[in-house]
Amino acid sequence: MKALKERILKDGKCLEGGILKVDSFINHQMDPVLMMEMAKELAERFKEAKIDKIVTIEASGIAPAVMVAYLMRCPLVFAKKKVPSTMEGILKSEVFSFTKSRSYTICMSDTYMSKGDRCLFIDDFLANGNAATGILDMAAQVGAEIVGMGFLIEKAFQRGGELLRGKGIHIESLAIIESLDNCEIKLKE
């Protein structure tokens, strides 16, 4: 997606260790116009998938996911990173965060993801695929189907995209980063 790629090159910051900061327009301060354009693109790419529900993980996935859910006219449920004491019928999975360098348990109520649901996972980044794998695990626990996954940014130099595509999952990424070597952002054309 041209507008996203241009914004990454203009306002994205590269940090040592393969980290791309897009916090000035995606995951801290948000550009709502760009966010809606990205949501429209993802909704278009998955319009034939017969989606019942959008799923994501708090917090950075919520903004794009809610906009995609609005456009596709279906509910959004997000996995939480802390188990609330009031939650019943808990689905859980362990996820390692590349950015935070730690594992955490994601959870959601089985009331909001259940057998037969056709779900679309939306998130801001695809790196090693850990968050996506956690969502796949929770869907499998109840017999829901993840029919596709949409990401704003994919880091092609990490293994997540390859891993998920190898499982036969329909993956759509709006911008693909080929390399962050020497803190230089190289995008796939």
C-alpha positions in Angstrom: 0.0 0.0 0.0 1.7 3.1 -1.3 0.5 5.6 1.4 1.7 3.3 4.2 5.1 2.7 2.6 5.6 6.4 2.1 4.8 7.1 5.7 7.1 4.4 6.9 10.0 5.9 5.0 9.1 9.4 6.1 8.3 8.9 9.8 9.4 5.3 10.7 12.5 4.9 12.9 14.8 2.0 12.9 16.4 0.8 16.1 19.1 -1.8 16.7 18.0 -5.4 16.8 15.5 -5.2 13.9 13.0 -2.9 15.5 10.9 -0.6 13.4 9.2 2.2 15.4 6.0 3.5 13.8 4.7 5.0 17.1 4.2 8.4 15.6 1.4 7.2 13.3 0.3 3.6 14.1 0.8 2.3 17.6 1.1 5.2 20.1 0.0 8.3 18.3 -2.4 7.3 15.5 -3.2 8.9 12.1 -6.9 8.0 11.8 -7.1 8.9 8.1 -4.2 6.5 7.3 -5.6 3.9 9.7 -9.0 4.0 7.9 -7.3 3.7 4.5 -5.4 0.7 5.7 -8.6 -0.9 7.1 -10.3 -0.3 3.8 -7.5 -2.1 2.0 -7.6 -5.1 4.3 -11.4 -5.3 4.2 -11.2 -5.3 0.4 -8.5 -8.0 0.3 -10.7 -10.3 2.5 -14.1 -9.4 1.2 -14.7 -12.9 -0.3 -13.7 -14.8 2.9 -17.1 -14.9 4.6 -15.9 -13.5 7.9 -18.0 -13.8 11.1 -15.7 -12.1 13.5 -12.5 -10.1 13.6 -9.9 -11.0 16.3 -6.8 -9.3 17.5 -4.6 -8.9 20.6 -4.5 -5.8 22.8 -3.3 -3.1 22.4 -1.8 -2.1 19.0 -4.0 -4.4 17.0 -7.2 -2.9 18.3 -7.3 0.3 16.2 -6.9 -1.3 12.8 -9.1 -4.3 13.8 -12.0 -2.1 15.0 -11.9 -0.2 11.7 -11.9 -3.4 9.6 -14.7 -4.8 11.8 -16.7 -1.7 11.2 -16.2 -1.9 7.4 -17.0 -5.6 7.3 -19.9 -5.2 9.6 -18.9 -7.9 12.1 -18.0 -8.0 15.7 -14.4 -7.6 17.0 -13.0 -9.5 19.9 -9.5 -8.9 21.3 -7.4 -11.2 23.4 -6.3 -9.7 26.6 -2.7 -9.8 28.0 -3.9 -10.2 31.6 -6.5 -12.6 32.8 -9.4 -10.7 34.5 -10.8 -12.2 37.6 -14.3 -11.9 36.1 -13.7 -13.9 32.9 -15.3 -17.3 32.6 -14.6 -20.0 30.0 -11.1 -18.8 29.5 -9.1 -19.7 26.3 -5.4 -19.1 26.9 -2.1 -19.3 25.0 1.5 -18.3 25.7 3.0 -15.7 23.4 6.5 -14.4 23.2 6.7 -10.6 22.4 9.7 -9.8 20.1 9.5 -6.1 20.9 9.2 -6.6 24.7 11.5 -9.7 24.9 9.2 -11.5 27.2 6.4 -14.1 27.3 2.9 -13.4 28.4 -0.4 -15.3 28.5 -3.1 -14.0 26.2 -6.7 -14.9 26.9 -10.3 -14.4 25.8 -13.6 -15.8 26.8 -15.0 -18.8 24.9 -18.2 -16.8 24.8 -16.7 -14.6 22.1 -14.9 -17.2 20.0 -16.6 -20.5 19.5 -17.0 -23.6 17.3 -17.7 -22.7 13.7 -16.7 -19.0 13.9 -14.9 -17.9 10.7 -12.4 -15.3 12.1 -10.0 -12.8 10.5 -7.0 -11.9 12.6 -5.8 -8.3 12.2 -2.6 -6.9 13.8 -0.1 -4.1 13.4 3.0 -6.2 12.9 4.0 -9.7 11.6 7.5 -10.5 12.8 8.1 -14.1 14.1 4.4 -14.9 14.1 4.1 -15.5 17.8 0.9 -13.5 18.3 -0.7 -15.1 15.3 0.3 -18.5 16.5 -1.3 -17.8 19.9 -4.6 -16.8 18.2 -4.4 -20.0 16.1 -4.0 -22.0 19.3 -7.0 -20.4 21.0 -9.2 -20.9 17.9 -8.2 -24.6 17.8 -9.2 -25.0 21.4 -12.8 -24.2 20.5 -13.1 -25.3 16.9 -13.1 -21.8 15.4 -11.4 -21.2 12.0 -8.9 -18.5 11.3 -9.6 -17.9 7.6 -7.1 -15.2 7.1 -4.6 -12.8 8.7 -4.1 -9.2 7.8 -1.1 -7.1 9.0 -0.2 -3.5 8.5 3.5 -4.3 8.4 5.4 -7.5 7.9 9.1 -8.0 8.6 10.0 -10.4 5.8 13.5 -11.0 7.3 11.9 -12.7 10.3 10.2 -16.1 9.9 6.5 -15.4 10.8 5.2 -14.9 7.3 7.0 -18.0 6.0 5.7 -20.0 9.0 2.1 -18.9 8.6 2.0 -19.3 4.8 3.5 -22.7 5.3 0.4 -23.6 7.3 -1.8 -22.6 4.3 -3.1 -19.4 6.0 -4.2 -16.6 3.7 -1.8 -13.7 4.7 -2.1 -10.1 3.6 0.4 -7.5 4.6 0.1 -3.9 3.5 3.8 -3.1 3.7 6.7 -5.6 3.7 10.0 -4.7 5.2 12.8 -6.6 3.5 15.6 -5.4 5.7 16.5 -3.1 8.6 20.2 -3.8 8.3 22.4 -0.9 9.4 19.2 0.8 10.6 18.2 1.4 7.0 14.5 0.7 6.1 14.3 -1.4 2.9 10.8 -2.0 1.6 9.6 -4.7 -0.8 8.3 -3.1 -3.9 
